[in-house]
Structure formats: C-alpha cells, structure tokens
Amino acid sequence: MVSYFYLFCFIFACVLSMQYVYKWNEHYNEHVTLLFMIVPLANYGFWDLSVAKNIEQAVLANKITKTSHTEKVCRTLKIQQCRQ
C-alpha cells in the first residue's frame, strides 16, 4: 500500500517536472529549476526502497534517496536550515 503512494508521488512529480520543462523560460530562477529536477529523483529513491526485494537493491535505493538530500544540494539552494 505504501509503495503505491510512493509510486503516485513519483509519477505526479515527473508530470509536474515535464510541465515545468514545457513552460520553462529563461527568466525562471535556477533554484526552482533544480528543485523540479531533484524531487522526482528523491521520490524514485523512496519508491525503489519500498519495493526492494533484497539488501543490494535497498542499499542502491537508499543511495539514490540520500543523493537528493545531500549538503551540496543545500549549499546550492542556499538553505540555511541544512547547515545546522
């Protein structure tokens, strides 16, 4: 049941990202563009973790999920709360 929720979130985030790319113009903020690319990646990692059948697949899914939440992303987006 939870895996269906993660799958729905992943598909919805992909649809919104495709819509953003379709309507993208040069005047949009690059931080918002980066967020629209990171959120589907994180949702994919959560979904892949929820359907993992073995430990190797779970570790890979965990790496995908953690990649989208690293300190680099926080520094790129200039988010102060991540530095605490």
C-alpha positions as CSV (number, residue, x, y, z in Angstrom):
1,M,0.0,0.0,0.0
2,V,2.8,2.4,0.9
3,S,4.6,1.6,-2.3
4,Y,1.6,2.7,-4.3
5,F,1.7,6.1,-2.5
6,Y,5.4,6.5,-3.4
7,L,4.7,5.5,-7.0
8,F,1.9,8.0,-7.2
9,C,4.2,10.7,-5.8
10,F,7.0,9.8,-8.2
11,I,4.6,9.9,-11.2
12,F,3.0,13.1,-10.1
13,A,6.4,14.8,-9.6
14,C,7.5,13.6,-13.0
15,V,4.4,15.1,-14.6
16,L,4.9,18.4,-12.9
17,S,8.5,18.5,-13.9
18,M,7.6,17.8,-17.5
19,Q,5.0,20.6,-17.4
20,Y,7.7,22.9,-15.9
21,V,10.2,22.0,-18.6
22,Y,7.5,22.5,-21.3
23,K,6.7,26.0,-19.9
24,W,10.3,26.8,-19.0
25,N,11.6,30.3,-19.9
26,E,14.9,31.9,-19.4
27,H,13.6,34.2,-16.6
28,Y,12.8,31.3,-14.2
29,N,15.0,31.0,-11.2
30,E,17.7,28.3,-11.4
31,H,17.0,27.2,-7.9
32,V,13.4,26.4,-8.7
33,T,14.5,24.5,-11.8
34,L,16.9,22.5,-9.6
35,L,14.1,21.6,-7.2
36,F,11.9,20.4,-10.0
37,M,14.7,18.0,-11.1
38,I,15.6,16.8,-7.6
39,V,12.1,16.0,-6.2
40,P,11.3,13.2,-8.8
41,L,14.8,11.7,-8.1
42,A,14.1,11.6,-4.4
43,N,10.6,10.2,-4.9
44,Y,12.0,7.5,-7.2
45,G,14.5,6.6,-4.5
46,F,11.7,6.3,-1.9
47,W,9.6,4.2,-4.2
48,D,12.5,1.9,-5.1
49,L,13.3,1.5,-1.4
50,S,9.7,0.5,-0.7
51,V,9.7,-2.3,-3.3
52,A,13.3,-3.6,-2.7
53,K,13.4,-7.4,-2.7
54,N,17.0,-7.8,-1.4
55,I,19.6,-5.9,0.5
56,E,21.6,-4.8,-2.5
57,Q,18.6,-3.2,-4.1
58,A,17.7,-1.5,-0.8
59,V,21.2,-0.1,-0.4
60,L,21.1,1.3,-4.0
61,A,17.7,2.9,-3.4
62,N,19.0,4.4,-0.2
63,K,22.0,5.9,-2.0
64,I,19.6,7.4,-4.7
65,T,17.4,8.9,-1.9
66,K,20.4,10.2,0.0
67,T,21.9,11.7,-3.1
68,S,19.0,14.1,-3.5
69,H,19.3,15.2,0.2
70,T,23.0,16.0,0.5
71,E,24.7,19.0,1.9
72,K,25.7,20.0,-1.7
73,V,22.0,20.5,-2.6
74,C,21.5,22.6,0.5
75,R,24.5,24.7,-0.4
76,T,23.4,25.1,-4.0
77,L,20.0,26.2,-2.9
78,K,21.4,28.3,-0.1
79,I,19.1,26.7,2.5
80,Q,20.2,27.7,6.0
81,Q,18.3,25.0,7.9
82,C,20.5,22.2,6.4
83,R,23.7,23.7,7.9
84,Q,22.5,23.3,11.5
